[in-house]
Amino acid sequence: MDIGALLTSAGINIAICVVLLSLYSILRKQPSNASVYFMRRLISEQIKPDPFGLERLVPSASWIVRAWQATNEDILAAGGVDALVFLRIVVFSIRIFIIAAMICIFLVLPINYYGQAMPHKEIHEESLVVFTIGNVKEGSKWLWTHCLALYVISCSACVLLYFEYKSITKMRLAHTTGSPVIPSHFTVLVRGIPWSRDHSYSKLVENFFSTYYPASYVSHQMVYRASRLDKLMNDAEKMYRMLKAIESQSKESFLPCLCGGTTHSFTALNIEEESVKSKTSGDELQESPREKLEKNDVEKMYRRLKTIELQNKESSVPCLCGGILHSFKALKNEVENVKHKACGDGLQPSQTDKERPAAFVFFRTRYDAVVAAQVLQSSNPMLWVTQLAPEPNDVYWSNLSIPYKQVWLRKIATLLGAIFFMFAFLLPVAFVQSLTQLDHLRRTFPFLRGILKQKFMNRLVTGYLPSVILMLFMYAVPPTMMLFSTIEGAVSRSERKKSACIKVLYFTIWNVFFVNVLSGTIISQLSVFSSVRDIPTQLARAVPTQATFFTTYVLTSGWASLSAEVIQLFPFLCNWFKRFILRKHEEPCSGSALTFPHHTEIPRLLLFGLLGFTCAIMAPLILPPLLVYFFLAFLVYRNQILNVYVPKYDSGGLFWPIVHNTTIFSLVLTQVIALGVFGIKRSPVASGFTIPLILITLLFNEYCRQRFSPVFKRCPAQVLIEKDRQDENLGRSEEIYKLLRTAYCQFPLLCPDLSTSQDPSTSQDLSMPGDGGQNKDQDSSKDSKSPNPGNQLVKLSE
């Protein structure tokens, strides 16, 4: 590949970026696209659409200015600690590759270009190989510059990593100490509850923790098997939103009565959330004739609502004689009848069949919860397995029903599936690599010889097409890895996304870097993989030659992916189809909002970081496109965090250790490849100085692992005890217990209202952490006869 092919690829990608970014600046100004490009702001605040004018049809860079001017406080308020940590990854990449570009472009690149005495062509006709370290002759005395550049890049990366790790660790601790009461700090997730013929799971949990944690155990909330009523509740929520939309439309279409009467414009249909909760406040989990009756009632209501909606579309005239234009008292009475049918029912005996061997156990203090989560509860490690509970919004409820004994089997199965998928992906990678070899193409496809003789087609096929095809194949990887992580049995959304992030990272590093570097065809791949001891030498020989492909991959997968990210093509098409084809106008809600795709964006950033480190001294021409990508990513991701993505949970920067470990791996891999290159080029001085650098990098990583990594795995007891004492001095115990009461409700619409009064004896017991014994046992014996043994934190007054 020559400079002309690289410029062709760069020109195509620059044109795509300019077109898509200009189109985005126009589309974001249209009010109909507000739910696509301003979903987070629509949920959190009211946005008034700008009046129509020519400005709405002209591209502008106002969004870039707003993204640049946003402060860290704005990012923290909009996306939480996770969003701020993600942007720190981008900032770290910008800083380290600015240093790398300065030293490699001005020091290493001239030495590579003039490494051999040879006649040079014009720049646009030069092969990219002459700009790599492969052009330096063996035994050259100038290889010390490459070793010096390697030292500067490695030391700068370690220093920046240290300060970033230290800053993010403080940020994580501040998230724990400075945030309001977090229910997960008082809650332990218990799995592997043994089955008993005589007692329910709920009773077993109560007996176990009352016996072994009498002074700290408060209550528990069982996990239930989902039933058909889940769908009914979701339908009820959709009906409620539909009714609100119909009511808002009817207020605009109906005129007031002129003779003192009323025009009942869907006021009776303003079924508020309390009514929906009352409708299903009974046994929401039992499949019984009562549930079938409720299902029929809901279906009848839904059919009548659709009839009302059709009637609403017809024109209506104002009431002139004091009469009622539309009366929906019958429907309202029907709702009340359904409510009365459901309210009186308690849990049936078959309710225990719905319980799963998992529960959320609440403790009086944070420290008690941490101790219970980290202690082995039983002589059988597969029973009574405890861990700190995830945040309520972070819980992945469907996986809590998985028996704990199946988890290790699921992890092995998903690991084997991921490995098989990685090797199956060799086929498209081999095809992509074959496109970069013109001689191989001419032999395999003789009919392409005439086309490949054209200079533009030659540059298009070798410089642009391979990276595009590989990028398209890579779009199938994140959904597949997310499916594997779901099957694996993760109990929280953040854990599932973290697992998917690691899988996608391993997959991309293996297939995009190693497979592309080691060979270009399946046969040569197998021959290379069979001789593992030769891999370092093969990497040293192949990385400089494959650097041209990686440069075009950064252009295509980097620049173009950011343009696709900002324009949100799929949500835009879905919104357009709903509004202009289906004629649906739904109010924005957090349930339909997008969350930040950490499992796709973090691996992409780290892959580009790996390519930048490994190619910095080998082929410095990759650094300018890489810097452009990171600068554009800084603006695009800030804009998306401020306007589009809605954070549903905050892991407190849990992804940063992955970033740190991958960066260290990239540095060590770069140093090993450089050691191999210096050996091939017969430079013993450079090779001798590279070995201590590898050891220094590994020692630095071990120091960071001992200094910072434990904070991301466990919360310090000192911090927890200070928070507990602060809450005790401020008298927040009652407030905390009320929060725990509904925090981990599996079915939110069925949670009791916080304003419901409590039993005095229970309230007194909960508000006195030091009094743990006899009152607790008495209340437990009373609660065991209550209609809901799964949630015994409070007793509702009748």
N, C-alpha and C positions, 0 to 999 in steps of 0.2 A: 504494500500500500504506500502511495506517495502522499505528499502534502496536498496535492489537488484533491484526492479522494477524501482526505480529512476535512478540507475546506468545504467540499460538497456536502458532506454529512452535517457540518456545522451550519452551513447556510440553510439547509432544509429545516433543521431543528430550530434555528433562530426565527425563520418565517412562521413555523407552527406556533412557537411561543408568542410572537407578536400578535398573530391573528387571534389566538385563544384568549390572551390577556386583554386585548382590545374588546373582544366580544364580551368578556366577563364584566368589564367596566361599564358596558351598556346594559347588559341583562340585570345587573344588580340594582340598577336605578328604577326598574319597572316594578310597580306595586304587586303585580301578580306573582313575582318571583321572590317576594319577601320571605316566604316560608322555606325557601331553598338556601338563600344567602344570608339570612338574618334570623335563623331559627332560635338561637340562644337569646338574642335580644328581644325577640317577640315574646318569649316565655317569661323573661325577667322584667321587661319594661314595655311601655307603650311607644310604638313608633308611628309617627305621622308621615304618610307618604308626601313626597314633594309634589307641588303642582306641576302639571304638564308644561313642558317647554322644550326648546331645542337642546338644552343641556342634557336631557335624558337620552338623547340619540347620538351624543358625541362622546367618544372615548375620553377618559380622563384618568389621571394618576392620583386622585384624591385618596383612594383606598391605600395606596402605598405610603402616602404621607401619614395617614392615621395609624397605620401599622408601625411605622418607624417611631412615631411620637409616643406610643403607648409605653407606660412604665411597667416595672416589675410588679408593682402593686396592682395595676390593672390586670395583668396576666394572672396573678395569684387570685384575684377576686373572680375572674371569669372562668379559669380552668383548674384552679387548685394547684397543689404542690406538684402533681404529676406533669401538668402543662409547663410549669416553670422549669422543672428538671429537664424536660424534653428540649426546651429552647436552650438550656445550658449545654446540651450535647452539640447543638448547632454552633453555638458561640465558641465552644472549645475547638471544634473542627475548623472554624474560620481562623482562630488564632494560630493553631499549630501549622496550618497549611499556608498561611501568610509567611511564617518563618521559613517553612520548607521551600516555598516559591522563591523567596528572595535569595537564598543561598544556592539553590539548585539552578535557577534560570541564569543567574549572573556568574556562577562559578563552575558548576558541573556541566551545563549544556555546551559552552564553548569547547571544553575539553573533549566531550563526546564527539562534537562535530569535526574537530580537527585532530581526532585521535590517530588517524592514519594518513600517510602521505598519498593522496589520491586526488584526481581532478574532480571538482564539484560542479554540479549542474546549477541551473537557476533554482531558486528556493521552491517554487511551486511544482517543480519537476523532481525534486529530491525525494528519495525514498526515506521513509520515517526511520529506517534502521540506522541511518547515519547519525541520528540524534540520540541514539541509545548508547549504553555502555558497551554493547557488542561491537561498536566501531572503534573502540580503544584497542590498540595492539597489545599483545602479550608482553609482559615485562615492562610496561610503561612506568616511568617514574612519577607520572601525574595521578596515579590511582590513590595517592594519599589524600587528594581533594575529596574523592568519594568517601573515604573513611572519615575525614573531618566533617563532611556534610552529614554522614550517618550519626556521628557523635552529637552534633548540634541538634538534629531532629529528635533523637532519642532522649537526650537530656531535657530539651524543652518540653517534650511530651510528658515526661515523668513529673517535671515541676508543675506544669499546668494540671495534670491529673491529680496531684496531691492537693493543690488548692481547691480544685473543684470538688473532690471527695470530701474535704474538710468542710467546705461551705454547704454542700448538700446534706451532710450529716447534721450540721447545726440546724439546717432548715427542717429536717425530719424531726429532730427533737423539739423544735419550736412548734411544729404542727401538733405534737402530742401535748405539750405544756400550755400553749397559748390558745388552743381551740376550746370551744365549749365542751360540755359533757358528751363524751363519745360512748354510746351503749356497748360497743364491742370491747371496751376496756373492762367492763364488769361481767362479761359473758364468756362462757366456755361452751364450745361445741363438743358434745359427747356422741360418739359413734360406737358401733359394736356392742350395743346393749343386749345382754343374753336374754333368750326367750324363756318364759316361764308359763307353765300351764295354769298356775293358780292366780297369777297377778298380771295385770297389764304392764306395758312398757312404762307408762306414766307412774304407776305405783312403784315399780322397781327403781326408777330414777329417784323418786322421792325418798324411798327407804335407804338407798345407797348413800346419797349425799347428806341426808339427815343423820345417818349413823357415823359417817367418817368426816363430815365437815359440819358439825352441829352449830358452831359459832359463826360460820361465815356463809352458809348456804341460805339463800332467800327463797327461791322458787325456780320453776323451770317451765319451758314451753315445748311441747312435743311437736315433732314433724309428722305430718299426715300424708297419706297417699292421695294424690290428686284424683278427683272424680269429675263426672260430667258437669257438676255444678260450677267448676272453674270457668267453663265456656259460657255458662249462663250469666255468671257475674261479669265476664268481659263484655257480653252482649248488653248487659244492663248499663255498663259504663258508656258503651257506644250509643245506646238509646238516650242516655242522659245528655250526652253532648249533642246528639241530633235534635233533641227537644229544645235545648238552649239556642241552637242555630235557628230552628223554626220560630221560636218565640221572638228572637231578635229581628227576623225577617217580617214576622207578622206585625210587630210594632210599627214598622215602616209602611206596611201596605194598608193597614186598617185605619179608618178615620174615627174620631171620637163621636159618640152619640150626642145629638144636638138637643135632645129632650130630656136629659137627666138620666137616661138609661145607661147601661154598660154594654160594651161589645166584647164579650169574653174572648179575647184574642189569645188563646193558648195560656192564659194565666193559670188555669186549672192544670195545665200540663207541665207546669214548672216543678217537676218532681225533683226535689233536692236530694243531695247525697244521703241525708239522714233517712229519707224514705226508702232509698235503695237498701241501706244498711238494715233498716227495720224489716224490710221484706224478707231478708235472708238471715235474720239474726238467730234463727233456730239451728237445727242440725244441718249445717251446710255440707257435711261430709257423708251423710248416710244415704245410700241408695235405697230408698223406701218408696211406698206409695205416695207419701207426702212429697217427696222430691219430684215424682212424676206429676203430681198435681201442680206443684210450683212451675214445673217446666211448661205444662199446658197453659198456665196463667200467663207466663211470660210470652209464650208464642201468641196468645190471643192479644195481649197488649201490643205486641210488635205489629200484628196485622192491622189492628185498629189505628196505630200510629201511622202506618203507611197510608191508610185511607185518609187520615187527617191531613197528612202531608200533601196528598193529591188535591184535597179540597182547598188547601191553602193556596195552591197555585192558581185557582180560579179567582176571577175578580169578585170583589165584595163591595157592597154599598153600605153607607153608614145608616145606623138606626135612626129613624126620624120620630118614632112614637114611644120611646122609652122601653121598647122590648129588648129582648136579648137576641143578638144575631146568631151566635153559636154557643151552645151550652155543652160543656164537657164534664158536667158533674158526674155523669154515669161512669166515665173513665176514672175520675178521681175516686169515686166510691169503690170502684173495682180494685184500685190500688190499695185502698184502706182495708178492703176485705182480705186481700192477699197478705197484707201486713199482719192482720189479726190472726190469720191462719198460721203464720210462721212464728209469731212472737211467743206463743204459749208452749211451743215444743221444746223440750230439753234434749240432751243427748240420749240416744237410744243405746241399748246394750251392745249393738253391733258397732258402736263407735270405736271400741277398742280394736276392732279388726282393721280400722283405717290407720292406726298408729304404726309408725315406722321405727326401727331401732336406732333412732337419732333424736337428740333433744338439745335445746339451748338452755343451759343452766346459769342462773343469775347469782352473783355473789355480792356481798355487802361492800367490798372495797376492790380497787384495782389490783392491789397486791395479792389478795386472796385468789382472785381469778387467775393471775399469772402463775402462782404456785400450783394451783389445781391443774392448770393446762400443761405444765412441764413435768409433773410427777407421774410415774408409772402407777396406774390405779389398781392393777390386778396382776396376779402372778402369771396370767395368760395375756401376753401383749396384744392379742387380737380382740380382747374384750375390754370394755370401758376405756376406749381410746379417746383421749382429750386433746384439744388444741384450742387456742384462742379463736373466738368466733370472728368472722369477717364483719364488716359494717353491714347494717341492715339492708341498705340498697345494693350491697355487693354480693349478697347471698344468691347462689345459683340453686334454687329450690329443687329443681327436677333431679339433680344429682345427689341430694341428701337422702333420697329413698334407696340408693344403691347400697346393698349390704357391704360392710367394710371388708369382709373376707374376699370379695370380688375385686377390690381395688388393685391389688398387686397383679392379678391376672390381666386386668384391663391395661395396666401400664406396660406389661410385657407385650401384649397384643398390639397396642398402638405403636410401641417402639419397632416391632417387626414390620408393621404396616408402613411406618415412616421410612424405614431403611429400604424396603422394597420400592416405595415410590421414588426415593432418591436415585436408585439404580435404574428404574424404568425411565427416568428423565434423561438418561444418557442418550436415548435415541434422538430427541430434538436437539440436544446440545451437539451431538456428532453431526447432525444435518447442518446446523448453524456454522460449525467450524469448517465444514466442507465448502461453504460459500466463500470463505475467505481465501481459499486456495484455487486460483484460476486454472492451474494445470490439471488439478483433480476434476474440476468442473468440465473442462474441455474433453477429458478422457471419458467421463461418465455420461455426459450429455453432448454428443457431437453436434446436435442441431443448434446449440447455443454459441458455436464458434463465431458465426457471423455477427451475432448480437454483441458478443463480448469484445469484438474488435473496435466497436464504437467507444470513444474515450469516455463520454458521459455515462453510458450504461456500465462500462467497466468500473468507474468510480462509484456508481450507485450500488452495484451488486456487492462490491468488496467493502465499501466504506459505510453504507447506511443500512442495507437490507439485513445483514446478519444480526445486528443488534436489535432491530425492530422485531424480527421473528422471535428471538430469545425473550424479549420483553413481553410479547404477547403470550408466549408459553408460561412465563413467570406469573401472570395474573391468576393462574389456576392454583398456585401454591398456597397463598394465605387461607383461602376458604377450606382447602383440604386439611391443612394443619390445624385450623380451628376446629374442624370436625373431629380430628384425632384427639385434640385436647379435651373436647366435650365428652367423648367416649371414655377417656382416661379416668373421669370421675372427679374432676375439680369441684370443690364445694363453694367456690366464690368466682365471680366474674373476673376479678383481677388475677387470680391464680390461673384461671383458664387462659386469659389473654397473655399472661407471662409465659405459660407453657407453650402456647402457640408462637410467641415471639422467639423463644429459644429454638424451636423446631424450624421456623422459617429462616432464622439466622444460620443455623447449621446447614440447611439445605442450600441457601444461596451461596455461602462460602464454598461449599463442596462443588456445586454444579457450575456456578459462574466463574469461580477462580480456579480451583484445582483441576477440574475436568477440562476446562478450556486451555489451561496452561500445559498440562501434561501431554495432551495430544489432540488431534483433530478428527480422528476416525475411531470407530469402535474397536477395530483390530489392534491399532496402536495403543488404545487405552488399556486393553487387556494385557498387552505385553508389558506396559509400564507398571501396571498395578501388581503384576506377578513378581516384580523385583523391587521390593519395598526399600532395600538398602540404597538403591540408586535414585530414590525420589529427590533428596537434596541436590544431587548433581543435575538431575533432570530439570528441577525448578530453576537452578542457576542458569541453565542453558535456554530454557523456554520463556521465562518471564520477560526478558528484553524483547524477544520476538513477538510475544502476545500483547505487549503494552499498547500497540496500535489499536487492537480490537477493544481493549479496555477503555481507551480514550473515546472511541466512537460509542461505546456502551454508556459512558457517563453522559455524553451528549444526548443520546436517545432516551435511555431509561431515566436519566436525571432531569434534564431540562423539560422534556415533554411530559414526564409524569407530574411535575409541579404544575404545569399548565392544566393538565387534566384534573389535578386535585383542586385547584382554585375554581374551576368552572363547574365542578360537580355534575358531570354529564348525566349519570343515571338518575339522581334525585330530580334534576331539572326536567328530564323526559317524563318521569312519573308525575311530577306536579303539573306539567303541561297536559298530560293525558287526563288527569282527574278534573282539571279545571275546564278544559275546552272540549273534551270528548264526553266524559261522564257527567259533567256539570255538577261536580261536588265541591263544596266550599267548607272545609273543615277548619275548626279553630286549632291553632298550634298547641300541642301538648307535649310534655316531656317524654311520654311513652313512644312517640313517633320520631323523636329527635335522634340525631346521630351522635355517637360517642367517638372520641378520638381514636383512630386506628393505630395504637401503639405497635401491634403485632406486625404491621406492614411497614410503617415508617421508620421505626428504630432499626430493623435489619437492613433497610436500604441505606440509611445513614452510615451504619457500621461497615457495610460492604464497600461503600465508596471510600470510607476511611482506610480500610484494608488495601484497596487499590491505590490510594494515594501514598500510603507508607511504602508499599512494596515497589512502586514504580517511581518514587521520588528521585532516587539517585540513578535508577536504571534508565528511565525514560521521562525526563522532567517535563515534556510537553503535555503531560496529563494534568499538571497542576493548574494552569489557567482555566480550562473548562471546569475543573473541580471547584475552584474558588468561586466561579460564577454560579455554580449550582448551590453552594452553601449560602452565598449572599441572597440568592433568590429564595432559597428555602427559609431563611430567617424572616423575610417579609411575608411570604405566603402562609407559613404556619402561624405566625402571629395574627394575621388577618382571620384565619380559620378559627383559631382559639377564641378570639374576641367576638366573632359574629356567628359562627356556624355550630360548632360542637358543644354539646351540653354534657358536663361531667356528672355522672350518676353516682360516682364513688371517688374516693381519693386514697390511693395506697401509700401516700407519703414518700414518693420518689423511689418506689421499690425496684424500678427498672435500672437504676444507676449501677449497681454491682455488675449487671450484665454488660453495660457499656464499658466499665473499667476493665473487666476481665478480657473482653474482646479486643480492646485497644492494646493491652499488654500482649495478647497473642499476636496481634498484627505487628507490634514492634519486634518481638522475638522472631517471628517468621521473616520479617525484613532483614534482620541481622543474620539469620541462618542463610538466607539466599545470598546476601552480600558476602558472607564468608565463603560460600561456594563459588561465587563469581571471582573473588580475589584469588582463590585457589586455581581456578581455570586460567586466569590472567597472569598467574605466576608472580604474585606480589606478596611475599612472605611478611613484609612489614605491615601492610594493611590487614592481612589475615591475623597476625599476632595481636593487633590492637582491637580486633573485633571480638575475640573470645572474652576478654574481661567485660566488654560492654554487655554481652549476653548475660553474664553472671550478675552484673550490677542491676540490670532490668529485672531479673528474677528475684533478687533480694528486695528490691523496691516493692515489687508486687506482694511479697510475703509480709513486709512491714505494713502495707495498707490493709492486707487481709486481717492482720492482728489488731490494727489500730481502729479501723472504721467499720469493717464488715459486720462484727457482732451487733452493732446498733441496728442494722437492717434485718436482723433475725430475731432479736429479743429487745424488749423495752427495759431500760435500766430501772432497777428496783428503787433507787434513790429518787428518780423522777416520779414514780408511781406513789410512793409513800408521801412525798411532799404534796402531791395533788390530793391524796386522800385526807391528809390533815387540813389542807385548805378548805376542802368541801365540808369537813366536820366543823371547823370553826365558823364557817359562814352559814351553817344549818341548811345545806342543800340536799340532805338525805331524802326528804320527802319528794323533792323535785326530781331527783335521780330515779327513785322507784316508780314514779309516775311515768317517766320516760321509758324505763325498761318494760313497763306494762304492755305497751303497744309497739315497741320497737321491732320485735321479731315476729310480727303477725304474718302468717303465711298467706292469709286472705285479707287484705287491707280493708275491704268493705265491711267485714264482719267484726272488726276490732271494736271494743267498747269505747265510748266517748270518754275523754280524759276528765270531763266535768262530773262524771258519775261519782257519787259519794262512796267512800270506803267504809268497811266495817271498822269501828273504833279500835277494837282489840288488835286487828291486823295492822292498822296504821301505827299504833303505838309500838308494836313489835318491830316493824320495819324501821322506825325512826330511831331506834336505840340499838346501835350495832353491838354494844357490849353485852346486851341481855340476850343470849342465844338459846337457852336450853329449854325449859319446861313450856313456856308459852308457845314456843315453836312447835313442839310436839303436839300440844293441844290443838293449835290451829291446823296442823297437818291432818290430824284425825278428823277434824270437822270438814276440811276441804276435800278429803277423800270421798265424801258423800255428796259433794257439790256436783251440779250438772256438768261442769267442765273441769275434769281433773287435769287436763293438759296445761292449763294456765292458772296457777294458784297463787299468783303474786298478790292479788287483791280479791276481796269478796264484794260483789255488787249488792247494795242494799235493795231489798225488795219493796 
